[in-house]
Amino acid sequence: MPQRHIAILLSGLALTSLAGCASLVPHGDTAVAPAKQSQQALAQATDCCDTLATLPYQPLTVGESQSLTLDTHAPMHQFEDGASYFQAFELPRTREPLTFKLTSTIANDQVFAPTVLILDEDFQPTQRVASDKFDYLSPNGFAGARLGATFDITPGPDAAYMVVYSNETARQGTTQYESAEKVYARVRGLALPPGPDPIAEHTATGNVTLESESRETGGGLLTPILGTRSHADSVTKTRNATARDEQASPSSASASTPDFDYRRMINAALKADDIELAMQLAERAEREGHSGTRAWLAERLRSVSP
Amino acid sequence: MRDSRQFTRRPLLAALIGASCVMPALAHADINPNFFGYARSGIGSTAGGGSQTCFKAAGAPAKYRLGNECETYAELGLGANLFDQQGTSFDFASRVAYVTAQDNDSESLQDADNDIALREMYVTGTNAVSGLPDGSTLWAGKRFYKRHDIHMNDFYYWDVSGPGVGISDIDLGVGNLSLAWVRSSGSDNDNFPDQGQRLSDDTVDIRMTDIATNPGGSLQLGVDYGRASTPEWLENYYDNNNIDYEDGDKGWMGTIEHTQSNWFGGSNTVALQYATDGIITSNGNAVGRPAGGLVSQDGDMWRVLDHGHVWLVQDKLDLLYAAIYEDKNMDDDSGRKWFSAGVRPVYYWNDIMSTAVELGYDHIEPQSGVSSYNGEDHHVTKLTLAQQWSAGRGAMIRPTIRLFATYAKWNGDAYEEAGVANSLDTGSGPNNVDFNDTDGLTFGAQMEVWWGS
């Protein structure tokens, strides 16, 4: 009887191995070949556009999570720092502060290391979220290993467009990551899988998700401080959600509330060392017609700095 | 230029320590708790009436688990990085496990079949001992210690968890050396008139891991030596009553394991184990620790197993598989041979929905002295079909919510009488198939989740 079982066991193992040889695709092939293929495809792709002004910009819908197509079918442009597939967006003209979360999933030992470029109304770059600002995020049972960054943009003349791409320097890099199996083993107190952690190549294509939300709908820091005014805004916007983008054009944002003391709030934020909040308040004050608040804050910061 | 990005395993939480600071600012450290855990729970019924029966071959240490788990089980863990400075870090971890029969809403954890257990409470000090290679970790406290399991049938084939102390992952170049002293006390209720006399069962665990063998492959070697540490007064008692404890209270186990990564998108593990006498766990699936309680357990055991995970079609179809042969040859003929094999292919319809099938087979060939279950050869085959909704694709991706139907077939009567096993084990949940049934069908729903990082 034992011999029979051993025979079954061994033949099972043999079958598994043979079946593997016959029909399975070894992992190494699937991982490396597409990386090279996408790089080659990128090298052969033709530039979609002469200038940044002619990129195919899509309107950005705030409050949604969207998966960006960054494969070999995506448009390609020769950016200043290298050729790349990209996706480009026109930011809403609401001038409300937006929080963006960009995540790039690691799959098959590959990841797209994104750079985010913000352009002004004249399509000139004004801000950049470089690829090294993206943190490695470990798998946690709810999401796999990924690169991610969260950043705030207040659309306006200086921030009218956004481009997600990957520059040549970033593509030379790699990201070492933990497999979901390893994190699972740690969480369950199991022996960790042996061997070094895998390394993901930075590739020309990848899976990137862009989430955006209004800082006000997210509540966050501003709601308790801005109080009723903030509430009024969000109520109006909820009631007429479709008209939201058009409603708050730059000129319409000048209706000010005289009883709201932005400078006092900024002082409080500075006292709490929350410069980010202070800057947001200044931006908001400017939009509400308190012109000069930004300059006043800059002066305050200058006097605070050593 | 390669701009390698190294991840940080745990958030660096120690307080900001200025360059001029001489004293570590531990008192001001922020605690950033790490919440981790695992849970499963659900509901099920047996066709023909009654709540879900779970099918496990009597005498087998494990059963194939998909659509075949009858309890709510959870582990809730809390830990924190408490110190991280100049390459040395200290981490704390704790874990409490809960199990209930999932019979109703309010289930007391004191009732039969329900339990709450403190499973982990320990501190690790990475690079705490100077002079050792980078990564060496000193630890003390009770913990899950480098457990080796087969996920598909929840079988832990190398598990010496318990209170202990050790130093792990000393990089010797050829591999990593780990040394541990752990405890799994037993009680000698059979031979000692005052029940609950504890036998201090100590195990010394020595293992070399990460021995590179071939591309993507590594070898692991381990030796466990266990003995019951008996106080003098207890030995006197045994001597006076002619109880043989010398042979039974010791035992050792050797393990050779090879793991192949980059194995068709997953990994394969093959292990060979040999164990003697007191270190053979008589029942249950936590093998590798002393028997505890049994002062006289003589015999030997060997086991060979292979298990793994492969992608048959990348991102579309994967497969968990396992095969085990174990021969437990006890001098009092209470052992058995166990053969087990199972596969779980899962087809992913999209990122969320998948269909899983699990086919499992267990065969038990008892020795002549077995009386607590069917003494003849018996076997159980189970087949489960499950529709699953998960947070992604892959065998270990959770959370998952699944609807399942499980059919099982076995030879011989299911039970001898109420609560007494024959071909089916009686301790795996409600026994709601008839005594003389030779097959059964169950259906239900279950969630499974793990989290943490």
Interface residues (C-beta under 8 A of the other chain):
Chain A: M1 P2 H5 I6 I8 L9 G12 L13 T16 G20 S23 L24 V25 P26 H27 G28 T30 N108 D132 Y136 S138 P139 N140 G141 F142 A143 G144 T169 Q172 G173 T174 T175 Q176 Y177 E178 A180 E181 V183 Y184 R186 V187 R188 G189 L190 A191 L192 P193 P194 G195 D197 I199
Chain B: M1 R2 D3 S4 R5 Q6 F7 T8 R9 F36 G37 Y38 E75 G77 R95 R119 E120 R143 F144 Y145 K146 R147 H148 D149 W158 S161 T209 D210 A212 G216 S218 Q220 T259 S261 N262 W263 F264 G265 G266 S267 V270 V304 D306 H309 V310 W311 L312 Q314 Y321 A323 I324 Y325 D327 K337 F339 A341 H363 E365 D377 A391 G392 G394 M396 I397 R398 P399 V449 W450 W451 G452 S453
